[in-house]
Amino acid sequence: MSDEVNRSGENLLLLCIEHSYEIDENAARFPPEMLREWKAAKLAEHDQIQRSWHLNNDEVAEASVLSFDPLPLSVATASATTVVAAARAVGKMVSVGRQRRRLAHQAAQDWQELRLHMNRTMPVFDLDGDRLTVEPSRAETKPYEDALNGALAASQAELEPLAVEVVAELHAVSAADQSLGPWCDWVERGVEELIAAAGRWPGRPPSEDDQAWPDAVAELQRASAALSAAWRGDRTVSPPEPTLAVSGPVETDQQRAVREHWELLESAGPWGRVKHRDYDAALYARLIEALPLANALPPVPSLTAMGLDVTARRAAAVARNADETTYRALIRQASEQTPLAASVVLLQHLGTIAKQQGREELQDAAAAEATKLLLAEDWKAPTAWADNSNYARRLLAWTAGASHGGEVRETLETALEGNPDLLPAIIEAMGQWGETFSRDGTDATRTFQRISDCRIGSLRGWSQISSSRCSQRSLRPTSLAASDTATWCSDSPARSCGSPRATATSGNAGPSCVARPRVSSRTCQPKRARDPRDLQR
């Protein structure tokens, strides 16, 4: 065999080194015919494999594009990089936020330590011997409040650049793979909620941390994990529907009613400033309709500009220049108003306006109607105390002035004999309202509550329990129950109240002590009126 034939492909059999040496050294055992049979079998097997994968020319072209086109590979690589970067940025944001939260927690704890120290070193007791909670002065708490607010602000300031980094990576993920857009939006909402939660702490003075911060962290981590799972193709939760954004706090029905009441009083303001404006029957009717709402507002300084007295005074001013027949009709209409407090206060101001106008007969008519209403009320019905709770003390003082204290005493004794369950309502009505103001960094909050303790004996002759001392606290909790409170408009334009919102309170009745067990005897003593018209004075 020539060298050319020996080295040709027809004579080539590919073997491993070990077996090639074995065949060369044992030619008798491996004759050429056997080797040619091996080669033929291998070529036949190859041909069979080639024929088992059926592809047409188009399928071959598609497989070639998918195998060698760089764009899909580049997109997959980019999305993998950005998803991992977004997850890393979220983890960093959560870690930094937790570190900062510990600083805010320490600031809140320092403030609480101040309060505890104040109560340990300054024992204060009420007249029953029960210990009262003492609050540090504003000057003492101001540095602690500043420290807490500063820690919260610093937390937000440090998290905001990290939030920008997360959002940038999320936009890159959406650009690389649009199908991941809903999960990216979910993570972005979680970042916004985390920033908001990092800037707040419940209560001023601070209480224990609530679930707002842990919930925000958990939601962001859940959204980030779902995004990564969706990119990998794993089974994961669908993003929740985003809540509709609102431009500001949602106005409740009570807030709307108070706002509209303030706007009504503002519209009647010109009649109180000048004396020549004509009587406006429609405006007067609207003011009369607003009297029940004004009667329900707690008589505290911050709501004075919207209270029953102001509302009745504005109504009387609007009626100032009504003719005599109309004015008498208005007096009769006022005597039919409910509750009693609204009717009597309105009659009082109608009489005052009539006196200013020199219309003494109308003044006398208003005073007579008010006196008749006061003397006719027997105070036996629980609704009488409930409807007039804010003004019962004042009404009884007027009744005592219009008659004598003995009749009022007899009326109350008769009412209690018929219904002893009226005692808590009577004691509550004898109390006075107090309010406190606090700000938790986002909301201005006013807390309205009854002063918990008063000396009924200071009410002297007309009180049927004048010889005893009754504590409202011994009959019912100091603080108002949630059902007894109302949330007023946070943007209330009342000049003296800023932005009040009544809430359930835990008993903090003032900046110095939780309960103030003193009520001035001057405010409890009714003035004896020598003439029914003194009701207008």
Wavefront OBJ file of the C-alpha trace (Angstrom):
o trace
v 0.000 0.000 0.000
v 1.380 3.363 -1.018
v 1.823 6.153 1.516
v -0.853 8.205 -0.288
v -3.479 5.464 0.020
v -2.420 4.756 3.586
v -3.044 8.379 4.604
v -6.305 8.866 2.666
v -9.663 9.319 4.315
v -10.890 6.028 3.004
v -8.290 4.254 5.120
v -8.858 6.420 8.258
v -10.415 4.927 11.399
v -10.543 7.232 14.456
v -9.648 5.422 17.647
v -8.390 6.371 21.083
v -4.618 6.140 21.630
v -4.783 3.043 23.819
v -6.850 1.013 21.372
v -4.924 2.252 18.346
v -1.676 0.841 19.806
v -3.404 -2.410 20.717
v -4.663 -2.897 17.142
v -1.294 -2.079 15.583
v 0.475 -4.541 17.883
v -2.058 -7.356 17.280
v -2.703 -7.237 13.537
v -3.772 -10.858 13.475
v -6.564 -10.274 15.973
v -7.814 -7.171 14.135
v -7.734 -7.891 10.387
v -8.526 -5.076 7.885
v -11.975 -6.504 7.130
v -12.970 -6.154 10.805
v -11.743 -2.559 10.922
v -13.653 -1.703 7.730
v -16.822 -3.145 9.312
v -16.347 -0.936 12.415
v -15.949 2.152 10.255
v -19.015 1.361 8.194
v -21.109 0.847 11.350
v -20.020 4.185 12.779
v -20.826 6.028 9.574
v -24.228 4.347 9.396
v -24.985 5.386 13.001
v -24.028 8.959 12.167
v -26.272 8.989 9.126
v -29.151 7.633 11.194
v -28.777 10.358 13.802
v -28.684 13.010 11.143
v -31.882 11.748 9.587
v -33.782 11.699 12.993
v -33.748 15.561 13.378
v -36.175 16.808 10.755
v -35.717 20.561 10.074
v -36.681 22.467 6.979
v -34.704 25.396 5.673
v -36.840 28.052 7.468
v -36.467 26.280 10.797
v -32.770 26.015 10.304
v -32.618 29.791 9.606
v -34.649 30.585 12.758
v -32.453 28.355 14.924
v -29.421 30.098 13.522
v -30.783 33.562 14.376
v -31.691 32.560 17.910
v -28.358 30.932 18.450
v -26.133 33.654 17.100
v -28.161 37.007 17.263
v -26.625 39.097 20.123
v -29.756 41.189 20.932
v -31.760 38.659 23.026
v -28.656 37.723 24.942
v -27.891 41.393 25.586
v -31.445 42.076 26.822
v -31.340 39.089 29.159
v -27.987 40.180 30.524
v -29.145 43.783 31.032
v -32.361 42.804 32.805
v -30.464 40.410 35.057
v -28.013 43.162 35.999
v -30.703 45.752 36.751
v -32.953 43.375 38.713
v -30.042 42.373 40.908
v -29.027 46.036 41.330
v -32.590 46.992 42.303
v -32.750 44.198 44.874
v -29.388 45.281 46.273
v -30.526 48.932 46.512
v -33.744 47.914 48.288
v -31.780 45.883 50.801
v -29.451 48.809 51.455
v -32.389 51.173 51.910
v -34.064 48.890 54.430
v -30.818 48.383 56.357
v -30.093 52.127 56.580
v -33.709 52.833 57.544
v -33.553 50.351 60.414
v -30.361 51.933 61.723
v -31.956 55.364 61.624
v -35.124 54.071 63.261
v -33.107 53.002 66.265
v -31.942 56.617 66.708
v -35.544 57.864 66.618
v -36.516 55.151 69.098
v -33.771 56.335 71.448
v -34.987 59.947 71.192
v -38.552 58.854 72.002
v -37.291 56.758 74.906
v -35.346 59.728 76.308
v -38.531 61.797 76.233
v -40.430 59.073 78.048
v -37.660 58.864 80.646
v -38.116 62.579 81.312
v -41.834 62.055 81.934
v -41.196 59.094 84.223
v -38.594 61.044 86.169
v -41.010 63.955 86.571
v -43.675 61.669 88.021
v -41.223 59.916 90.339
v -39.898 63.178 91.765
v -43.143 65.194 91.832
v -46.015 63.248 93.411
v -49.340 65.048 92.896
v -52.647 63.800 94.258
v -56.247 64.836 93.761
v -58.703 65.511 96.569
v -59.570 61.805 96.743
v -55.940 60.900 97.347
v -55.486 59.341 93.907
v -52.219 60.069 92.198
v -52.298 62.229 89.085
v -50.002 62.003 86.091
v -47.714 65.014 85.850
v -46.441 66.292 82.526
v -43.158 68.240 82.182
v -43.387 71.857 81.150
v -43.137 72.927 77.543
v -39.668 74.344 78.144
v -38.489 70.973 79.471
v -39.993 68.867 76.674
v -39.022 71.139 73.776
v -35.414 69.820 73.453
v -36.677 66.226 73.485
v -39.334 66.972 70.901
v -36.727 68.682 68.697
v -34.424 65.669 69.079
v -37.179 63.251 68.015
v -38.281 65.388 65.073
v -34.635 65.844 64.076
v -33.999 62.092 64.107
v -37.047 61.490 61.925
v -36.060 64.239 59.485
v -32.477 62.903 59.297
v -33.826 59.431 58.560
v -35.839 60.709 55.621
v -32.906 62.794 54.372
v -30.603 59.761 54.349
v -33.143 57.465 52.724
v -34.135 59.797 49.887
v -30.876 59.399 47.845
v -31.178 55.630 48.242
v -34.765 55.841 47.042
v -33.577 57.696 43.926
v -31.115 54.878 43.265
v -33.828 52.219 43.609
v -36.221 54.062 41.291
v -33.500 54.528 38.675
v -32.806 50.792 38.642
v -36.529 50.079 38.396
v -36.805 52.245 35.283
v -33.903 50.304 33.776
v -35.674 47.003 34.539
v -38.865 48.251 32.863
v -36.894 49.374 29.818
v -35.174 45.974 29.500
v -38.317 43.914 30.067
v -41.644 45.701 29.815
v -43.524 42.721 31.240
v -41.951 43.484 34.635
v -43.431 47.005 34.715
v -46.284 46.228 37.189
v -43.834 44.734 39.706
v -41.501 47.727 39.283
v -44.411 50.082 40.041
v -45.206 48.048 43.150
v -41.629 48.365 44.417
v -41.659 52.111 43.719
v -44.861 52.545 45.752
v -43.226 50.579 48.564
v -40.233 52.955 48.485
v -42.553 55.978 48.832
v -44.406 54.379 51.750
v -41.111 53.598 53.490
v -39.948 57.225 53.182
v -43.252 58.447 54.642
v -43.148 55.946 57.528
v -39.546 56.898 58.325
v -40.626 60.483 59.020
v -43.325 59.836 61.593
v -43.568 58.629 65.172
v -46.926 58.073 66.902
v -47.958 60.642 69.486
v -46.619 63.750 71.112
v -45.463 63.017 73.788
v -44.326 59.841 72.039
v -45.941 56.489 72.619
v -44.529 53.096 71.700
v -43.750 52.725 68.013
v -46.710 51.447 66.021
v -46.797 49.085 63.040
v -46.475 51.761 60.343
v -42.684 51.392 59.962
v -42.505 47.543 60.190
v -45.425 47.247 57.775
v -43.729 49.579 55.269
v -40.496 47.556 55.466
v -42.346 44.263 55.012
v -44.303 45.577 52.032
v -41.173 46.863 50.268
v -39.337 43.570 50.799
v -42.352 41.609 49.566
v -42.564 43.734 46.407
v -38.821 43.388 45.722
v -38.923 39.599 46.168
v -41.933 39.363 43.824
v -40.062 41.385 41.153
v -37.063 39.049 41.301
v -39.305 35.979 41.128
v -41.192 37.373 38.127
v -37.891 37.995 36.302
v -36.732 34.425 36.975
v -40.055 33.102 35.693
v -41.014 31.638 39.054
v -44.579 31.561 40.244
v -45.185 34.708 42.298
v -47.928 37.018 43.588
v -49.473 39.579 41.301
v -48.893 43.261 42.175
v -51.794 44.801 44.138
v -53.863 47.496 42.524
v -52.471 50.971 43.339
v -54.670 53.172 45.511
v -55.934 56.338 43.907
v -53.917 59.352 44.957
v -55.835 62.211 46.610
v -54.788 65.824 46.717
v -55.253 66.122 50.481
v -56.904 64.553 53.523
v -60.381 63.182 52.889
v -62.953 65.465 54.503
v -65.315 63.620 56.819
v -68.991 64.496 57.158
v -68.317 66.179 60.508
v -65.445 68.199 59.087
v -67.577 69.274 56.162
v -70.407 70.311 58.493
v -68.072 72.407 60.645
v -66.465 74.009 57.582
v -69.850 74.897 56.113
v -70.946 76.252 59.491
v -67.907 78.519 59.603
v -68.605 79.733 56.066
v -72.198 80.482 57.085
v -71.043 82.559 60.063
v -68.612 84.429 57.815
v -71.425 85.257 55.387
v -73.432 86.743 58.299
v -70.451 88.711 59.611
v -71.369 92.054 57.938
v -74.668 92.223 59.885
v -72.675 92.071 63.112
v -70.261 94.814 62.054
v -72.792 97.392 60.872
v -76.338 98.235 61.892
v -77.953 99.445 58.680
v -78.236 96.243 56.665
v -81.725 95.007 55.844
v -83.175 91.878 57.379
v -82.295 88.786 55.286
v -84.925 86.117 55.951
v -83.111 83.369 54.021
v -79.821 83.938 55.855
v -81.613 84.069 59.206
v -83.312 80.737 58.428
v -79.957 79.130 57.618
v -78.485 80.391 60.885
v -81.435 78.991 62.835
v -80.940 75.598 61.157
v -77.293 75.694 62.263
v -78.098 76.168 65.974
v -78.192 72.394 66.815
v -74.697 71.962 65.349
v -73.402 74.977 67.275
v -75.003 73.589 70.445
v -73.115 70.298 69.972
v -69.675 71.947 69.703
v -67.712 71.760 72.970
v -67.601 75.241 74.583
v -63.808 75.531 74.527
v -61.708 78.559 73.538
v -60.638 77.156 70.177
v -64.284 76.741 69.077
v -65.652 79.942 70.582
v -65.811 81.610 67.162
v -68.222 78.897 65.958
v -70.166 78.205 69.138
v -73.783 78.627 70.090
v -73.414 82.181 71.373
v -71.765 83.432 68.183
v -74.280 81.653 65.958
v -77.254 83.044 67.902
v -75.673 86.501 67.999
v -75.208 86.494 64.217
v -78.814 85.399 63.706
v -80.088 88.186 65.984
v -77.893 90.728 64.167
v -79.351 89.647 60.813
v -82.852 90.203 62.262
v -81.930 93.637 63.663
v -83.894 95.720 61.153
v -86.925 93.467 60.781
v -90.232 95.267 61.333
v -91.990 94.815 64.669
v -94.467 92.219 63.426
v -91.712 90.136 61.884
v -89.495 90.502 64.954
v -92.282 89.258 67.235
v -92.777 86.309 64.906
v -89.061 85.573 65.138
v -89.279 85.633 68.944
v -92.151 83.141 68.858
v -90.218 80.995 66.399
v -87.145 81.114 68.666
v -89.215 79.881 71.621
v -90.060 76.765 69.579
v -86.448 75.875 68.830
v -84.843 72.744 70.243
v -82.898 71.991 72.281
v -83.624 74.346 75.175
v -80.132 75.863 75.123
v -80.459 76.927 71.479
v -83.861 78.473 72.112
v -82.893 80.402 75.266
v -79.573 81.674 73.918
v -81.244 82.850 70.712
v -83.959 84.640 72.725
v -81.262 86.228 74.860
v -79.540 87.712 71.800
v -82.800 88.764 70.177
v -83.573 90.651 73.383
v -80.107 92.226 73.415
v -80.496 93.467 69.819
v -83.966 94.815 70.633
v -82.519 96.684 73.632
v -79.808 98.214 71.429
v -82.500 99.399 69.040
v -84.539 100.920 71.852
v -87.397 98.470 71.298
v -88.129 97.679 74.918
v -91.397 95.849 74.252
v -89.598 93.381 72.021
v -86.852 93.050 74.628
v -89.472 92.262 77.278
v -91.182 89.758 74.975
v -87.920 87.879 74.347
v -87.058 87.856 78.063
v -90.533 86.615 78.976
v -90.348 83.756 76.480
v -86.900 82.742 77.740
v -88.059 82.838 81.367
v -91.136 80.766 80.559
v -89.044 78.122 78.847
v -86.535 77.952 81.696
v -89.173 77.611 84.387
v -91.170 75.044 82.397
v -88.259 72.605 81.993
v -88.486 69.843 84.635
v -85.159 68.164 83.760
v -86.624 64.713 84.384
v -85.983 63.332 80.928
v -82.471 62.003 80.139
v -82.741 63.688 76.730
v -82.960 67.090 78.433
v -79.525 66.534 79.971
v -78.085 64.901 76.850
v -79.301 67.617 74.463
v -78.241 70.474 76.748
v -75.151 68.894 78.318
v -72.802 71.673 77.193
v -75.025 74.418 78.575
v -77.057 72.768 81.378
v -75.049 74.502 84.092
v -75.629 77.869 82.453
v -79.335 77.192 81.923
v -79.830 76.203 85.567
v -78.013 79.324 86.716
v -80.331 81.432 84.560
v -83.332 79.552 85.934
v -82.167 80.256 89.473
v -81.751 83.915 88.554
v -85.216 84.104 87.047
v -86.860 82.523 90.128
v -84.903 81.521 93.193
v -82.487 78.732 93.958
v -85.012 76.738 95.967
v -87.196 76.006 92.948
v -84.259 74.747 90.945
v -83.201 72.591 93.880
v -86.686 71.136 94.149
v -86.768 70.464 90.402
v -83.480 68.561 90.541
v -84.524 66.631 93.640
v -87.760 65.592 91.959
v -85.914 64.553 88.811
v -83.426 62.432 90.776
v -86.118 60.838 92.904
v -87.919 59.799 89.743
v -84.772 58.634 87.964
v -81.621 58.161 90.092
v -79.710 57.197 86.935
v -79.673 60.898 86.028
v -76.901 61.565 88.574
v -73.968 60.857 86.219
v -75.519 63.096 83.544
v -76.039 65.868 86.106
v -72.461 65.669 87.362
v -71.157 65.646 83.798
v -73.204 68.732 82.990
v -71.859 70.482 86.083
v -68.296 69.899 84.874
v -66.489 72.132 82.463
v -64.720 71.484 79.190
v -60.959 71.510 78.760
v -58.743 71.021 75.739
v -55.124 70.136 75.049
v -53.083 70.580 71.912
v -50.434 68.269 70.487
v -48.616 67.784 67.202
v -47.124 64.469 66.108
v -45.123 65.899 63.240
v -47.872 65.542 60.626
v -51.173 66.404 62.297
v -52.262 69.104 64.693
v -54.574 67.481 67.215
v -56.854 68.996 69.853
v -58.286 66.796 72.556
v -61.557 67.893 74.155
v -62.699 66.458 77.476
v -64.630 67.258 80.595
v -62.666 68.461 83.586
v -62.842 65.346 85.701
v -63.548 66.824 89.115
v -65.632 69.699 90.405
v -67.098 70.850 93.680
v -70.836 70.738 93.268
v -71.097 72.404 96.657
v -69.695 75.587 95.181
v -72.913 75.891 93.160
v -74.604 76.847 96.445
v -78.312 77.173 96.969
v -79.836 75.822 93.781
v -77.832 72.579 93.672
v -79.739 69.661 95.210
v -76.440 68.063 96.274
v -74.793 71.260 97.499
v -73.535 69.723 100.737
v -71.622 66.925 99.044
v -68.600 66.708 96.829
v -68.996 64.583 93.705
v -66.221 63.426 91.412
v -67.167 62.673 87.878
v -64.135 60.444 87.693
v -65.606 58.153 90.335
v -68.675 57.580 88.176
v -67.190 57.352 84.675
v -63.813 57.539 83.011
v -62.032 60.883 82.933
v -61.467 60.753 79.208
v -64.163 60.819 76.600
v -65.035 57.525 74.980
v -64.492 57.316 71.260
v -68.237 57.552 70.691
v -68.331 60.812 72.643
v -65.758 62.539 70.472
v -65.942 64.219 67.150
v -63.298 64.977 64.546
v -63.438 68.585 63.476
v -62.156 69.947 60.199
v -58.360 69.910 60.239
v -58.373 73.065 58.127
v -60.955 74.824 60.267
v -60.632 78.581 59.769
v -61.495 79.424 63.370
v -58.947 82.044 64.337
v -58.488 80.799 67.862
v -58.215 77.088 67.125
v -55.678 76.685 64.355
v -56.505 73.227 63.059
v -58.522 71.382 65.683
v -59.453 67.770 65.465
v -61.069 66.143 68.481
v -59.874 62.645 69.306
v -60.332 60.081 72.048
v -57.948 60.929 74.824
v -56.141 58.939 77.450
v -56.776 61.484 80.162
v -54.249 64.235 79.457
v -56.170 67.302 80.451
v -53.466 69.910 80.378
v -49.814 70.682 79.936
v -48.998 70.341 83.633
v -51.306 67.651 85.014
v -53.554 65.054 83.445
v -56.498 66.107 85.586
v -57.105 69.480 87.135
v -59.405 69.001 90.068
v -60.251 72.641 90.591
v -63.181 74.575 89.243
v -63.418 78.234 90.121
v -66.223 78.928 92.518
v -66.887 82.147 90.644
v -67.840 80.180 87.550
v -70.090 77.909 89.564
v -72.157 80.564 91.339
v -75.263 81.750 89.481
v -75.937 85.438 89.532
v -79.353 86.410 90.887
v -81.249 88.426 88.270
v -83.497 91.067 89.631
v -85.383 91.402 86.380
v -86.115 88.919 83.598
v -84.450 91.294 81.155
v -81.183 90.751 82.981
v -80.943 87.566 80.928
v -79.841 89.786 78.050
v -77.109 91.371 80.191
l 1 2 3 4 5 6 7 8 9 10 11 12 13 14 15 16 17 18 19 20 21 22 23 24 25 26 27 28 29 30 31 32 33 34 35 36 37 38 39 40 41 42 43 44 45 46 47 48 49 50 51 52 53 54 55 56 57 58 59 60 61 62 63 64 65 66 67 68 69 70 71 72 73 74 75 76 77 78 79 80 81 82 83 84 85 86 87 88 89 90 91 92 93 94 95 96 97 98 99 100 101 102 103 104 105 106 107 108 109 110 111 112 113 114 115 116 117 118 119 120 121 122 123 124 125 126 127 128 129 130 131 132 133 134 135 136 137 138 139 140 141 142 143 144 145 146 147 148 149 150 151 152 153 154 155 156 157 158 159 160 161 162 163 164 165 166 167 168 169 170 171 172 173 174 175 176 177 178 179 180 181 182 183 184 185 186 187 188 189 190 191 192 193 194 195 196 197 198 199 200 201 202 203 204 205 206 207 208 209 210 211 212 213 214 215 216 217 218 219 220 221 222 223 224 225 226 227 228 229 230 231 232 233 234 235 236 237 238 239 240 241 242 243 244 245 246 247 248 249 250 251 252 253 254 255 256 257 258 259 260 261 262 263 264 265 266 267 268 269 270 271 272 273 274 275 276 277 278 279 280 281 282 283 284 285 286 287 288 289 290 291 292 293 294 295 296 297 298 299 300 301 302 303 304 305 306 307 308 309 310 311 312 313 314 315 316 317 318 319 320 321 322 323 324 325 326 327 328 329 330 331 332 333 334 335 336 337 338 339 340 341 342 343 344 345 346 347 348 349 350 351 352 353 354 355 356 357 358 359 360 361 362 363 364 365 366 367 368 369 370 371 372 373 374 375 376 377 378 379 380 381 382 383 384 385 386 387 388 389 390 391 392 393 394 395 396 397 398 399 400 401 402 403 404 405 406 407 408 409 410 411 412 413 414 415 416 417 418 419 420 421 422 423 424 425 426 427 428 429 430 431 432 433 434 435 436 437 438 439 440 441 442 443 444 445 446 447 448 449 450 451 452 453 454 455 456 457 458 459 460 461 462 463 464 465 466 467 468 469 470 471 472 473 474 475 476 477 478 479 480 481 482 483 484 485 486 487 488 489 490 491 492 493 494 495 496 497 498 499 500 501 502 503 504 505 506 507 508 509 510 511 512 513 514 515 516 517 518 519 520 521 522 523 524 525 526 527 528 529 530 531 532 533 534 535 536 537
